[in-house]
Amino acid sequence: MSERTVAPAPPGNEPPIHIRALAYPDLPQVIAVERRVFPTPWSLAMFVLELSKQSGVCLAAFSGERLVGYEICSRYDTVWHIMNIAVDLDYQRRGLATALLAELYRRVEDPQARFTLEVRRSNAVAIHLYEREGFRAAGTRRRYYQDNGEDALVMWRTPGTLVGTLEDVPNARPPQ
Ligand SMILES: CC(C)(COP(=O)(O)OP(=O)(O)OC[C@H]1O[C@@H](n2cnc3c(N)ncnc32)[C@H](O)[C@@H]1OP(=O)(O)O)[C@@H](O)C(=O)NCCC(=O)NCCS
C-alpha cells in the first residue's frame, strides 16, 4: 500500500510526517524508540515474530528518514489485537498515535471490526488516548506485567463501544 501523509503538519521546517507499512529494515530504529519509551521493552525477536504474521497490520510513522512512531496489530480470528504502539519522546502529544490508529482502522477496512488491547492500569496517558478513540475497559488481567506485578486493563473498541455499550464484547466485566 502506498505512503500517505496522514498526521498533522509539524511545526517549522520539520519534514511532514508520513505513515507506511513497517518493514524488517526499520526494526533497529523501532528498537531504539522502544528502549526509550518502555520500562520493559520488547526484544527484536518479538518484533520479527509479529512482522512475520501475514494477517497483521504493522505501521511506522516517519519524519523524513527518522522513525518516530509505530503500531503493531495482529489478527486472531475475528479480533484485532493491538500489541504495541509507541511514539518517540520528542514527538509525543502531536497526534501521531492518533494518526497511526486512524491508519490502522483505514487498512482494516471493516466497520464491524473489533479491536482489543491490554494497558497498564497506571498508564493514564495511553488509557486517555484509547478512551478518546472509543475503547472501553471491559476487564482486568491480574498481575499481568511481570516486572512489577501490575494489573492490565483489557480494553475493546467495537461497534458497541462506539455507541456506549459492551454488548458485543466477549466476557465483558468492566472493572469497578
Ligand atoms: C501513549 C502514546 C503512544 C501516545 O502517543 P501520542 O502520539 O503522544 O498521542 P497523541 O498525540 O495522538 O495524543 C492523543 C491523546 O492521547 C492522550 N495523551 C497523549 N499524551 C498525553 C499526555 N502527556 N497527558 C495526557 N494525555 C495525553 C490525550 O488524550 C491525547 O489527546 P489530546 O492531545 O487531544 O488531549 C505515547 O505517549 C507513548 O509512546 N507512550 C509510551 C509508550 C506507551 O505507553 N504505549 C502504550 C502502551 S499500551
Ligand as a Chemical Component Dictionary entry (heavy atoms), coordinates in Angstrom:
data_LIG
# 
_chem_comp.id                   LIG 
_chem_comp.type                 NON-POLYMER 
_chem_comp.pdbx_formal_charge   0 
_chem_comp.three_letter_code    LIG 
# 
loop_
_chem_comp_atom.comp_id 
_chem_comp_atom.atom_id 
_chem_comp_atom.alt_atom_id 
_chem_comp_atom.type_symbol 
_chem_comp_atom.charge 
_chem_comp_atom.model_Cartn_x 
_chem_comp_atom.model_Cartn_y 
_chem_comp_atom.model_Cartn_z 
_chem_comp_atom.pdbx_ordinal 
LIG C1  C1  C 0 0.664  6.626  24.563 1  
LIG C2  C2  C 0 1.386  7.265  23.358 2  
LIG C3  C3  C 0 1.564  6.197  22.268 3  
LIG C4  C4  C 0 0.536  8.435  22.835 4  
LIG O1  O1  O 0 1.175  8.921  21.666 5  
LIG P1  P1  P 0 0.988  10.432 21.185 6  
LIG O2  O2  O 0 1.422  10.490 19.763 7  
LIG O3  O3  O 0 1.634  11.337 22.152 8  
LIG O4  O4  O 0 -0.592 10.591 21.288 9  
LIG P2  P2  P 0 -1.442 11.716 20.555 10 
LIG O5  O5  O 0 -0.624 12.945 20.369 11 
LIG O6  O6  O 0 -2.081 11.108 19.356 12 
LIG O7  O7  O 0 -2.473 12.026 21.686 13 
LIG C5  C5  C 0 -3.728 11.509 21.655 14 
LIG C6  C6  C 0 -4.349 11.618 23.017 15 
LIG O8  O8  O 0 -3.591 10.854 23.959 16 
LIG C7  C7  C 0 -3.673 11.491 25.223 17 
LIG N1  N1  N 0 -2.372 11.988 25.598 18 
LIG C8  C8  C 0 -1.231 11.982 24.863 19 
LIG N2  N2  N 0 -0.224 12.494 25.587 20 
LIG C9  C9  C 0 -0.740 12.826 26.801 21 
LIG C10 C10 C 0 -0.207 13.400 27.998 22 
LIG N3  N3  N 0 1.094  13.700 28.107 23 
LIG N4  N4  N 0 -1.029 13.581 29.046 24 
LIG C11 C11 C 0 -2.340 13.256 28.973 25 
LIG N5  N5  N 0 -2.921 12.714 27.862 26 
LIG C12 C12 C 0 -2.121 12.512 26.803 27 
LIG C13 C13 C 0 -4.631 12.613 25.046 28 
LIG O9  O9  O 0 -5.941 12.107 25.166 29 
LIG C14 C14 C 0 -4.374 12.992 23.634 30 
LIG O10 O10 O 0 -5.358 13.775 23.073 31 
LIG P3  P3  P 0 -5.283 15.369 23.258 32 
LIG O11 O11 O 0 -3.901 15.808 22.877 33 
LIG O12 O12 O 0 -6.355 15.874 22.343 34 
LIG O13 O13 O 0 -5.588 15.639 24.708 35 
LIG C15 C15 C 0 2.771  7.840  23.788 36 
LIG O14 O14 O 0 2.577  8.663  24.915 37 
LIG C16 C16 C 0 3.807  6.788  24.074 38 
LIG O15 O15 O 0 4.507  6.320  23.165 39 
LIG N6  N6  N 0 3.916  6.397  25.362 40 
LIG C17 C17 C 0 4.898  5.383  25.759 41 
LIG C18 C18 C 0 4.540  4.017  25.211 42 
LIG C19 C19 C 0 3.166  3.556  25.686 43 
LIG O16 O16 O 0 2.799  3.722  26.843 44 
LIG N7  N7  N 0 2.409  2.939  24.758 45 
LIG C20 C20 C 0 1.076  2.412  25.043 46 
LIG C21 C21 C 0 1.211  1.026  25.595 47 
LIG S1  S1  S 0 -0.383 0.293  25.921 48 
# 
loop_
_chem_comp_bond.comp_id 
_chem_comp_bond.atom_id_1 
_chem_comp_bond.atom_id_2 
_chem_comp_bond.value_order 
_chem_comp_bond.pdbx_ordinal 
LIG C1  C2  SING 1  
LIG C2  C3  SING 2  
LIG C2  C4  SING 3  
LIG C2  C15 SING 4  
LIG C4  O1  SING 5  
LIG O1  P1  SING 6  
LIG P1  O2  DOUB 7  
LIG P1  O3  SING 8  
LIG P1  O4  SING 9  
LIG O4  P2  SING 10 
LIG P2  O5  DOUB 11 
LIG P2  O6  SING 12 
LIG P2  O7  SING 13 
LIG O7  C5  SING 14 
LIG C5  C6  SING 15 
LIG C6  O8  SING 16 
LIG C6  C14 SING 17 
LIG O8  C7  SING 18 
LIG C7  N1  SING 19 
LIG C7  C13 SING 20 
LIG N1  C8  SING 21 
LIG N1  C12 SING 22 
LIG C8  N2  DOUB 23 
LIG N2  C9  SING 24 
LIG C9  C10 SING 25 
LIG C9  C12 DOUB 26 
LIG C10 N3  SING 27 
LIG C10 N4  DOUB 28 
LIG N4  C11 SING 29 
LIG C11 N5  DOUB 30 
LIG N5  C12 SING 31 
LIG C13 O9  SING 32 
LIG C13 C14 SING 33 
LIG C14 O10 SING 34 
LIG O10 P3  SING 35 
LIG P3  O11 DOUB 36 
LIG P3  O12 SING 37 
LIG P3  O13 SING 38 
LIG C15 O14 SING 39 
LIG C15 C16 SING 40 
LIG C16 O15 DOUB 41 
LIG C16 N6  SING 42 
LIG N6  C17 SING 43 
LIG C17 C18 SING 44 
LIG C18 C19 SING 45 
LIG C19 O16 DOUB 46 
LIG C19 N7  SING 47 
LIG N7  C20 SING 48 
LIG C20 C21 SING 49 
LIG C21 S1  SING 50 
# 
